[in-house]
Amino acid sequence: MEIGFTPCKHRSLIAAPKQTQRQDPAVETMLPNPIPMFTG
């Protein structure tokens, strides 16, 4: 489901996970979902 939004955002999360979290509050809640999916 999140795969559609991860292609571009996922790269930003890896580059600066802390910066993206503060910039996009919505990403904070999505982080726990997409991160494990792509990491594993």
mmCIF file of the N, C-alpha and C atoms, coordinates in Angstrom:
data_MODEL
# 
_entry.id   MODEL 
# 
loop_
_atom_site.group_PDB 
_atom_site.id 
_atom_site.type_symbol 
_atom_site.label_atom_id 
_atom_site.label_alt_id 
_atom_site.label_comp_id 
_atom_site.label_asym_id 
_atom_site.label_entity_id 
_atom_site.label_seq_id 
_atom_site.pdbx_PDB_ins_code 
_atom_site.Cartn_x 
_atom_site.Cartn_y 
_atom_site.Cartn_z 
_atom_site.occupancy 
_atom_site.B_iso_or_equiv 
_atom_site.pdbx_formal_charge 
_atom_site.auth_seq_id 
_atom_site.auth_comp_id 
_atom_site.auth_asym_id 
_atom_site.auth_atom_id 
_atom_site.pdbx_PDB_model_num 
ATOM 1   N N  . MET A 1 1  ? 0.845  -1.202 0.000  1.00 0.00 ? 1  MET A N  1 
ATOM 2   C CA . MET A 1 1  ? 0.000  0.000  0.000  1.00 0.00 ? 1  MET A CA 1 
ATOM 3   C C  . MET A 1 1  ? 0.880  1.252  0.000  1.00 0.00 ? 1  MET A C  1 
ATOM 4   N N  . GLU A 1 2  ? 1.849  1.298  0.931  1.00 0.00 ? 2  GLU A N  1 
ATOM 5   C CA . GLU A 1 2  ? 2.721  2.472  1.011  1.00 0.00 ? 2  GLU A CA 1 
ATOM 6   C C  . GLU A 1 2  ? 3.743  2.475  -0.128 1.00 0.00 ? 2  GLU A C  1 
ATOM 7   N N  . ILE A 1 3  ? 3.845  1.345  -0.823 1.00 0.00 ? 3  ILE A N  1 
ATOM 8   C CA . ILE A 1 3  ? 4.855  1.232  -1.888 1.00 0.00 ? 3  ILE A CA 1 
ATOM 9   C C  . ILE A 1 3  ? 4.722  2.396  -2.871 1.00 0.00 ? 3  ILE A C  1 
ATOM 10  N N  . GLY A 1 4  ? 3.505  2.847  -3.111 1.00 0.00 ? 4  GLY A N  1 
ATOM 11  C CA . GLY A 1 4  ? 3.304  3.935  -4.078 1.00 0.00 ? 4  GLY A CA 1 
ATOM 12  C C  . GLY A 1 4  ? 3.930  5.232  -3.601 1.00 0.00 ? 4  GLY A C  1 
ATOM 13  N N  . PHE A 1 5  ? 3.942  5.446  -2.284 1.00 0.00 ? 5  PHE A N  1 
ATOM 14  C CA . PHE A 1 5  ? 4.465  6.715  -1.771 1.00 0.00 ? 5  PHE A CA 1 
ATOM 15  C C  . PHE A 1 5  ? 5.938  6.600  -1.395 1.00 0.00 ? 5  PHE A C  1 
ATOM 16  N N  . THR A 1 6  ? 6.451  5.401  -1.348 1.00 0.00 ? 6  THR A N  1 
ATOM 17  C CA . THR A 1 6  ? 7.840  5.210  -0.906 1.00 0.00 ? 6  THR A CA 1 
ATOM 18  C C  . THR A 1 6  ? 8.876  5.482  -1.988 1.00 0.00 ? 6  THR A C  1 
ATOM 19  N N  . PRO A 1 7  ? 8.633  5.197  -3.242 1.00 0.00 ? 7  PRO A N  1 
ATOM 20  C CA . PRO A 1 7  ? 9.661  5.354  -4.281 1.00 0.00 ? 7  PRO A CA 1 
ATOM 21  C C  . PRO A 1 7  ? 10.503 6.609  -4.082 1.00 0.00 ? 7  PRO A C  1 
ATOM 22  N N  . CYS A 1 8  ? 9.861  7.737  -3.900 1.00 0.00 ? 8  CYS A N  1 
ATOM 23  C CA . CYS A 1 8  ? 10.615 8.996  -3.764 1.00 0.00 ? 8  CYS A CA 1 
ATOM 24  C C  . CYS A 1 8  ? 10.875 9.308  -2.294 1.00 0.00 ? 8  CYS A C  1 
ATOM 25  N N  . LYS A 1 9  ? 9.833  9.184  -1.479 1.00 0.00 ? 9  LYS A N  1 
ATOM 26  C CA . LYS A 1 9  ? 9.978  9.549  -0.056 1.00 0.00 ? 9  LYS A CA 1 
ATOM 27  C C  . LYS A 1 9  ? 10.954 8.590  0.630  1.00 0.00 ? 9  LYS A C  1 
ATOM 28  N N  . HIS A 1 10 ? 10.911 7.330  0.269  1.00 0.00 ? 10 HIS A N  1 
ATOM 29  C CA . HIS A 1 10 ? 11.770 6.344  0.931  1.00 0.00 ? 10 HIS A CA 1 
ATOM 30  C C  . HIS A 1 10 ? 13.232 6.798  0.864  1.00 0.00 ? 10 HIS A C  1 
ATOM 31  N N  . ARG A 1 11 ? 13.644 7.326  -0.284 1.00 0.00 ? 11 ARG A N  1 
ATOM 32  C CA . ARG A 1 11 ? 15.049 7.762  -0.429 1.00 0.00 ? 11 ARG A CA 1 
ATOM 33  C C  . ARG A 1 11 ? 15.332 8.907  0.536  1.00 0.00 ? 11 ARG A C  1 
ATOM 34  N N  . SER A 1 12 ? 14.391 9.801  0.690  1.00 0.00 ? 12 SER A N  1 
ATOM 35  C CA . SER A 1 12 ? 14.594 10.942 1.600  1.00 0.00 ? 12 SER A CA 1 
ATOM 36  C C  . SER A 1 12 ? 14.731 10.434 3.033  1.00 0.00 ? 12 SER A C  1 
ATOM 37  N N  . LEU A 1 13 ? 13.951 9.428  3.372  1.00 0.00 ? 13 LEU A N  1 
ATOM 38  C CA . LEU A 1 13 ? 13.994 8.901  4.739  1.00 0.00 ? 13 LEU A CA 1 
ATOM 39  C C  . LEU A 1 13 ? 15.380 8.339  5.038  1.00 0.00 ? 13 LEU A C  1 
ATOM 40  N N  . ILE A 1 14 ? 15.973 7.689  4.053  1.00 0.00 ? 14 ILE A N  1 
ATOM 41  C CA . ILE A 1 14 ? 17.304 7.095  4.268  1.00 0.00 ? 14 ILE A CA 1 
ATOM 42  C C  . ILE A 1 14 ? 18.359 8.197  4.354  1.00 0.00 ? 14 ILE A C  1 
ATOM 43  N N  . ALA A 1 15 ? 18.213 9.214  3.520  1.00 0.00 ? 15 ALA A N  1 
ATOM 44  C CA . ALA A 1 15 ? 19.190 10.311 3.500  1.00 0.00 ? 15 ALA A CA 1 
ATOM 45  C C  . ALA A 1 15 ? 19.147 11.072 4.823  1.00 0.00 ? 15 ALA A C  1 
ATOM 46  N N  . ALA A 1 16 ? 17.954 11.388 5.284  1.00 0.00 ? 16 ALA A N  1 
ATOM 47  C CA . ALA A 1 16 ? 17.814 12.148 6.540  1.00 0.00 ? 16 ALA A CA 1 
ATOM 48  C C  . ALA A 1 16 ? 16.521 11.746 7.233  1.00 0.00 ? 16 ALA A C  1 
ATOM 49  N N  . PRO A 1 17 ? 16.522 10.598 7.896  1.00 0.00 ? 17 PRO A N  1 
ATOM 50  C CA . PRO A 1 17 ? 15.310 10.110 8.566  1.00 0.00 ? 17 PRO A CA 1 
ATOM 51  C C  . PRO A 1 17 ? 14.803 11.080 9.618  1.00 0.00 ? 17 PRO A C  1 
ATOM 52  N N  . LYS A 1 18 ? 15.723 11.740 10.315 1.00 0.00 ? 18 LYS A N  1 
ATOM 53  C CA . LYS A 1 18 ? 15.294 12.668 11.380 1.00 0.00 ? 18 LYS A CA 1 
ATOM 54  C C  . LYS A 1 18 ? 14.725 13.942 10.766 1.00 0.00 ? 18 LYS A C  1 
ATOM 55  N N  . GLN A 1 19 ? 15.328 14.404 9.687  1.00 0.00 ? 19 GLN A N  1 
ATOM 56  C CA . GLN A 1 19 ? 14.848 15.642 9.056  1.00 0.00 ? 19 GLN A CA 1 
ATOM 57  C C  . GLN A 1 19 ? 13.457 15.425 8.461  1.00 0.00 ? 19 GLN A C  1 
ATOM 58  N N  . THR A 1 20 ? 13.273 14.295 7.799  1.00 0.00 ? 20 THR A N  1 
ATOM 59  C CA . THR A 1 20 ? 11.979 14.034 7.164  1.00 0.00 ? 20 THR A CA 1 
ATOM 60  C C  . THR A 1 20 ? 10.882 13.898 8.212  1.00 0.00 ? 20 THR A C  1 
ATOM 61  N N  . GLN A 1 21 ? 11.243 13.299 9.332  1.00 0.00 ? 21 GLN A N  1 
ATOM 62  C CA . GLN A 1 21 ? 10.238 13.110 10.386 1.00 0.00 ? 21 GLN A CA 1 
ATOM 63  C C  . GLN A 1 21 ? 9.737  14.464 10.878 1.00 0.00 ? 21 GLN A C  1 
ATOM 64  N N  . ARG A 1 22 ? 10.634 15.409 11.039 1.00 0.00 ? 22 ARG A N  1 
ATOM 65  C CA . ARG A 1 22 ? 10.223 16.726 11.554 1.00 0.00 ? 22 ARG A CA 1 
ATOM 66  C C  . ARG A 1 22 ? 9.506  17.524 10.464 1.00 0.00 ? 22 ARG A C  1 
ATOM 67  N N  . GLN A 1 23 ? 9.973  17.382 9.238  1.00 0.00 ? 23 GLN A N  1 
ATOM 68  C CA . GLN A 1 23 ? 9.364  18.144 8.141  1.00 0.00 ? 23 GLN A CA 1 
ATOM 69  C C  . GLN A 1 23 ? 7.952  17.621 7.846  1.00 0.00 ? 23 GLN A C  1 
ATOM 70  N N  . ASP A 1 24 ? 7.831  16.303 7.774  1.00 0.00 ? 24 ASP A N  1 
ATOM 71  C CA . ASP A 1 24 ? 6.524  15.704 7.440  1.00 0.00 ? 24 ASP A CA 1 
ATOM 72  C C  . ASP A 1 24 ? 5.978  14.913 8.625  1.00 0.00 ? 24 ASP A C  1 
ATOM 73  N N  . PRO A 1 25 ? 5.070  15.473 9.378  1.00 0.00 ? 25 PRO A N  1 
ATOM 74  C CA . PRO A 1 25 ? 4.485  14.763 10.526 1.00 0.00 ? 25 PRO A CA 1 
ATOM 75  C C  . PRO A 1 25 ? 3.790  13.477 10.086 1.00 0.00 ? 25 PRO A C  1 
ATOM 76  N N  . ALA A 1 26 ? 3.237  13.495 8.888  1.00 0.00 ? 26 ALA A N  1 
ATOM 77  C CA . ALA A 1 26 ? 2.532  12.311 8.386  1.00 0.00 ? 26 ALA A CA 1 
ATOM 78  C C  . ALA A 1 26 ? 3.522  11.159 8.183  1.00 0.00 ? 26 ALA A C  1 
ATOM 79  N N  . VAL A 1 27 ? 4.736  11.493 7.783  1.00 0.00 ? 27 VAL A N  1 
ATOM 80  C CA . VAL A 1 27 ? 5.750  10.451 7.553  1.00 0.00 ? 27 VAL A CA 1 
ATOM 81  C C  . VAL A 1 27 ? 6.077  9.743  8.864  1.00 0.00 ? 27 VAL A C  1 
ATOM 82  N N  . GLU A 1 28 ? 6.061  10.495 9.951  1.00 0.00 ? 28 GLU A N  1 
ATOM 83  C CA . GLU A 1 28 ? 6.378  9.901  11.260 1.00 0.00 ? 28 GLU A CA 1 
ATOM 84  C C  . GLU A 1 28 ? 5.506  8.666  11.503 1.00 0.00 ? 28 GLU A C  1 
ATOM 85  N N  . THR A 1 29 ? 4.224  8.795  11.217 1.00 0.00 ? 29 THR A N  1 
ATOM 86  C CA . THR A 1 29 ? 3.310  7.675  11.449 1.00 0.00 ? 29 THR A CA 1 
ATOM 87  C C  . THR A 1 29 ? 3.525  6.583  10.399 1.00 0.00 ? 29 THR A C  1 
ATOM 88  N N  . MET A 1 30 ? 3.948  6.961  9.204  1.00 0.00 ? 30 MET A N  1 
ATOM 89  C CA . MET A 1 30 ? 4.134  5.965  8.138  1.00 0.00 ? 30 MET A CA 1 
ATOM 90  C C  . MET A 1 30 ? 5.499  5.285  8.262  1.00 0.00 ? 30 MET A C  1 
ATOM 91  N N  . LEU A 1 31 ? 6.435  5.926  8.923  1.00 0.00 ? 31 LEU A N  1 
ATOM 92  C CA . LEU A 1 31 ? 7.785  5.361  9.049  1.00 0.00 ? 31 LEU A CA 1 
ATOM 93  C C  . LEU A 1 31 ? 7.737  3.908  9.516  1.00 0.00 ? 31 LEU A C  1 
ATOM 94  N N  . PRO A 1 32 ? 7.080  3.608  10.622 1.00 0.00 ? 32 PRO A N  1 
ATOM 95  C CA . PRO A 1 32 ? 7.053  2.235  11.133 1.00 0.00 ? 32 PRO A CA 1 
ATOM 96  C C  . PRO A 1 32 ? 6.465  1.244  10.135 1.00 0.00 ? 32 PRO A C  1 
ATOM 97  N N  . ASN A 1 33 ? 5.730  1.723  9.153  1.00 0.00 ? 33 ASN A N  1 
ATOM 98  C CA . ASN A 1 33 ? 5.125  0.797  8.182  1.00 0.00 ? 33 ASN A CA 1 
ATOM 99  C C  . ASN A 1 33 ? 6.053  0.514  6.996  1.00 0.00 ? 33 ASN A C  1 
ATOM 100 N N  . PRO A 1 34 ? 6.451  1.529  6.252  1.00 0.00 ? 34 PRO A N  1 
ATOM 101 C CA . PRO A 1 34 ? 7.273  1.318  5.053  1.00 0.00 ? 34 PRO A CA 1 
ATOM 102 C C  . PRO A 1 34 ? 8.689  0.850  5.383  1.00 0.00 ? 34 PRO A C  1 
ATOM 103 N N  . ILE A 1 35 ? 9.293  1.400  6.410  1.00 0.00 ? 35 ILE A N  1 
ATOM 104 C CA . ILE A 1 35 ? 10.689 1.058  6.742  1.00 0.00 ? 35 ILE A CA 1 
ATOM 105 C C  . ILE A 1 35 ? 10.869 -0.462 6.873  1.00 0.00 ? 35 ILE A C  1 
ATOM 106 N N  . PRO A 1 36 ? 10.148 -1.135 7.756  1.00 0.00 ? 36 PRO A N  1 
ATOM 107 C CA . PRO A 1 36 ? 10.320 -2.582 7.914  1.00 0.00 ? 36 PRO A CA 1 
ATOM 108 C C  . PRO A 1 36 ? 10.008 -3.345 6.632  1.00 0.00 ? 36 PRO A C  1 
ATOM 109 N N  . MET A 1 37 ? 9.063  -2.868 5.866  1.00 0.00 ? 37 MET A N  1 
ATOM 110 C CA . MET A 1 37 ? 8.685  -3.556 4.627  1.00 0.00 ? 37 MET A CA 1 
ATOM 111 C C  . MET A 1 37 ? 9.856  -3.559 3.640  1.00 0.00 ? 37 MET A C  1 
ATOM 112 N N  . PHE A 1 38 ? 10.537 -2.411 3.535  1.00 0.00 ? 38 PHE A N  1 
ATOM 113 C CA . PHE A 1 38 ? 11.628 -2.304 2.571  1.00 0.00 ? 38 PHE A CA 1 
ATOM 114 C C  . PHE A 1 38 ? 12.931 -2.861 3.146  1.00 0.00 ? 38 PHE A C  1 
ATOM 115 N N  . THR A 1 39 ? 13.080 -2.746 4.462  1.00 0.00 ? 39 THR A N  1 
ATOM 116 C CA . THR A 1 39 ? 14.323 -3.241 5.069  1.00 0.00 ? 39 THR A CA 1 
ATOM 117 C C  . THR A 1 39 ? 14.349 -4.768 5.027  1.00 0.00 ? 39 THR A C  1 
ATOM 118 N N  . GLY A 1 40 ? 13.203 -5.386 5.224  1.00 0.00 ? 40 GLY A N  1 
ATOM 119 C CA . GLY A 1 40 ? 13.151 -6.849 5.240  1.00 0.00 ? 40 GLY A CA 1 
ATOM 120 C C  . GLY A 1 40 ? 12.464 -7.359 4.012  1.00 0.00 ? 40 GLY A C  1 
# 
